[in-house]
């Protein structure tokens, strides 16, 4: 049990003063999106930790909790990790990339449209 | 090329993104961060960067491809105000999803920073108390009443805003602000979040080479991150940082001391009325950096008038802000710049940015001929941090670390 004055479990996620704006058509969808993004964050955290462990094992052949906590990636290592994070986010948010590409393409045929077209004998 | 000659290594990566959080400058009261807490900030910095460079452009694309055309089709005529644009934007899924994720990322960033600081509140508060107790450079007012402009709503979704103390002597708020700006800006403000202040100091040294201020006042100083570079650039000057939030000032003095900057005094006060605190013509330089948008229509003219009263003849006032909305700025851009006003708890942001600042400065008593206009971009260590001035990919309406300067030199 913590003897600290303040309870971070209770206070970290406090709501800011001021009515919250909601953006999606259905607030429940936005709630699920918020939970999904939080999970996405936590997967990124686990991945960074695994990467740290792997690099420590490569370097030292052994890993300790203290070594994980004090690990400092070189510029090159940090860039590799940053690049992985970019790839990861792009992977998770693929559907929005495709929404943008759909806007750029304008009106497109659906497979159903094309199926009808291909089934015509004239 | 034959297979045997192929380079077995993967293609080299060209990484262009936020640096690892571990490059932040750790002064003496910086909160400790565990491996996973750092990883969380890394994710958030990357998420913000992704949203601004990969998702937000889709809003402009949707506007051009379907939102504006739909309005034309409905024969509603051209948009007359940015608010009309925004009312159409909020109906579009691209704006909705970008906004929902941006808001979620802001809230998550607060949670991440609050976790870090509140879990070590006793240690942090104790460290700051030891550094500031009995120091005459910290002047707090126990009877101070928060102005409505700081109390009505928690600015940028930061629970408790700048002034709330969870326990007496609490500094978890400012420590959270300090530790998390990296994630919000993707590292654009540099190691000590002071890229704005460094830019202002350099701008003054370059544009006013003969200016040797002896007494400098910083308005709405927060935890002092923007005034410390000014204090460092003019080490013989007496610098006074005023803010409404006691925790910010307390943390600010402790932070400055551990960074070896000793010429700043932190005073709690309402910057729209400093008559009881400072005499007429008692400062050479009055500065505000990204502060005006956190005031109000009522107080901003009072602040301008105070700067005129406080300046010595020949002294300068400089306000650093995001660019004003002008007729030259497309209504779409204005609407996007209003995002923080309506969706990130910056309520004065929208009105503040339509003010004719030159006219307001004139009303405050500055001659139009003495007005100063300029632009600054965050000055950071380019080896480590992304440079706003070089960053053409990211516009990010209102978040980019590049600002306008409006000011005046008092005649005399």
Interface residues (C-beta under 8 A of the other chain):
Chain A: X4 X5 X6 X7 X8 X11 X12 X13 X14 X15 X16 X17 X18 X20 X21 X22 X23 X24 X25 X30 X33 X34 X37 X38 X40 X41 X44 X45 X48 X49 X52 X68 X69 X71 X72 X73 X78 X79 X80 X81 X82 X83 X85 X86 X89 X90 X93 X96 X97 X99 X100 X103 X104 X106
Chain B: X13 X15 X17 X18 X19 X20 X22 X34 X35 X36 X39 X40 X42 X43 X44 X46 X47 X50 X54 X55 X57 X58 X61 X62 X65 X66 X90 X93 X94 X95 X96 X97 X98 X99 X100 X101 X103 X104 X105 X107 X108 X110 X111 X112 X114 X115 X118 X119 X121 X122 X152 X153 X154 X157 X158 X159 X160 X161 X166 X167 X172 X342 X343 X345
